[in-house]
Amino acid sequence: MNRLKIGIIEIFMLLGLAFIFNYFDIKICPFFNILKIPCPGCGLTRSIICLFHGEFLKSIQYNVLGIPIVVFCCFYVIVVFMNRYDHLERFFLKYQKGIIIGAVVVLILVECINLRNPLLSYIYK
């Protein structure tokens, strides 16, 4: 159970760091720093902030992954508190190849969307 608590703490620490970096407009994205184009995660912090403010359409406009990531994090926390982490781990191990292929396809699609996203274009000029 210790590993699970550490996982939850890590999620909240990463979210906190993302909000701090967003607040101070610090861009630490190696993808952007090297290629000078938005990465699949660009706009994600703003998307999640808009989601928490109830601005669902604006959240999707910043990054389409905002809502699925928040849903997955909530699902993960519920699974951990219900002590069903072993079921989730078995699911990921059973469908590992499909999950990896699906994630790569989704990231490529999100990258294509972000390259044409007018809300992200002004951020990186």
C-alpha positions as CSV (number, residue, x, y, z in Angstrom):
1,M,0.0,0.0,0.0
2,N,3.0,2.3,0.5
3,R,3.7,2.3,-3.2
4,L,0.1,3.4,-3.9
5,K,0.3,6.3,-1.5
6,I,3.5,7.4,-3.1
7,G,1.9,7.2,-6.5
8,I,-1.0,9.5,-5.4
9,I,1.5,11.9,-3.8
10,E,3.5,12.0,-7.1
11,I,0.4,12.8,-9.1
12,F,-0.5,15.8,-6.9
13,M,3.2,17.0,-6.8
14,L,3.3,16.9,-10.6
15,L,0.0,18.8,-10.9
16,G,1.3,21.3,-8.4
17,L,4.5,21.8,-10.3
18,A,2.6,22.2,-13.6
19,F,0.4,24.9,-12.0
20,I,3.4,26.7,-10.6
21,F,5.3,26.6,-14.0
22,N,2.1,27.8,-15.8
23,Y,1.6,30.6,-13.3
24,F,5.2,31.9,-13.8
25,D,5.1,31.2,-17.6
26,I,8.1,28.8,-17.3
27,K,8.5,26.6,-20.3
28,I,10.6,23.5,-19.4
29,C,9.3,21.3,-22.3
30,P,12.3,19.8,-24.0
31,F,10.2,19.1,-27.1
32,F,9.4,22.8,-27.5
33,N,12.9,24.0,-26.5
34,I,14.5,21.8,-29.2
35,L,11.9,21.9,-32.0
36,K,10.2,25.2,-31.3
37,I,6.7,23.7,-31.9
38,P,4.0,22.7,-29.4
39,C,4.2,19.2,-28.1
40,P,1.2,16.9,-27.4
41,G,1.1,18.1,-23.8
42,C,1.2,21.8,-24.6
43,G,-1.9,23.6,-23.2
44,L,-2.6,20.7,-20.9
45,T,-2.2,22.8,-17.7
46,R,-4.5,25.5,-19.1
47,S,-6.9,22.8,-20.2
48,I,-7.1,21.3,-16.7
49,I,-7.5,24.8,-15.1
50,C,-10.4,25.6,-17.5
51,L,-11.9,22.2,-16.6
52,F,-11.8,23.0,-12.9
53,H,-13.4,26.3,-13.6
54,G,-16.2,24.6,-15.5
55,E,-15.2,25.9,-18.9
56,F,-15.4,22.5,-20.7
57,L,-15.3,23.8,-24.3
58,K,-12.3,26.0,-23.6
59,S,-10.6,23.1,-21.9
60,I,-11.0,21.0,-25.0
61,Q,-9.8,23.9,-27.1
62,Y,-6.6,24.1,-25.2
63,N,-5.8,20.4,-25.2
64,V,-8.2,17.5,-26.0
65,L,-6.3,15.3,-23.4
66,G,-7.3,17.5,-20.4
67,I,-10.6,15.8,-19.7
68,P,-9.4,12.2,-20.2
69,I,-6.3,12.8,-18.0
70,V,-8.4,14.3,-15.1
71,V,-10.9,11.3,-15.5
72,F,-8.0,8.8,-15.4
73,C,-6.4,10.5,-12.3
74,C,-9.8,10.4,-10.5
75,F,-10.3,6.8,-11.5
76,Y,-6.7,5.9,-10.3
77,V,-7.3,7.6,-6.9
78,I,-10.6,5.7,-6.5
79,V,-8.9,2.4,-7.5
80,V,-6.1,3.0,-4.9
81,F,-8.5,3.9,-2.1
82,M,-10.6,0.8,-2.9
83,N,-7.4,-1.3,-2.7
84,R,-8.0,-2.7,-6.2
85,Y,-4.6,-1.6,-7.6
86,D,-3.7,-5.2,-8.4
87,H,-6.7,-5.4,-10.9
88,L,-5.5,-2.3,-12.7
89,E,-2.0,-3.6,-12.8
90,R,-3.2,-6.9,-14.3
91,F,-5.3,-5.1,-16.9
92,F,-2.3,-3.0,-18.0
93,L,0.0,-6.0,-18.2
94,K,-2.6,-8.1,-20.2
95,Y,-3.2,-5.3,-22.8
96,Q,0.3,-3.7,-22.6
97,K,1.0,-3.8,-26.4
98,G,-2.5,-2.4,-27.3
99,I,-2.2,0.3,-24.7
100,I,1.2,1.4,-26.0
101,I,0.1,1.4,-29.6
102,G,-3.1,3.3,-28.7
103,A,-1.1,5.9,-26.7
104,V,1.3,6.5,-29.6
105,V,-1.6,7.0,-32.0
106,V,-3.4,9.3,-29.6
107,L,-0.2,11.4,-29.1
108,I,0.4,11.7,-32.8
109,L,-3.2,12.8,-33.3
110,V,-3.0,15.3,-30.5
111,E,0.3,16.6,-31.9
112,C,-1.4,17.2,-35.3
113,I,-4.2,19.1,-33.5
114,N,-1.8,21.2,-31.4
115,L,0.2,22.2,-34.5
116,R,-2.9,23.9,-35.8
117,N,-4.3,25.1,-32.5
118,P,-4.6,28.9,-32.5
119,L,-4.7,29.1,-28.7
120,L,-1.2,27.6,-28.6
121,S,0.3,29.5,-31.5
122,Y,0.6,32.8,-29.6
123,I,2.2,31.2,-26.6
124,Y,5.2,30.1,-28.6
125,K,6.0,33.1,-30.8
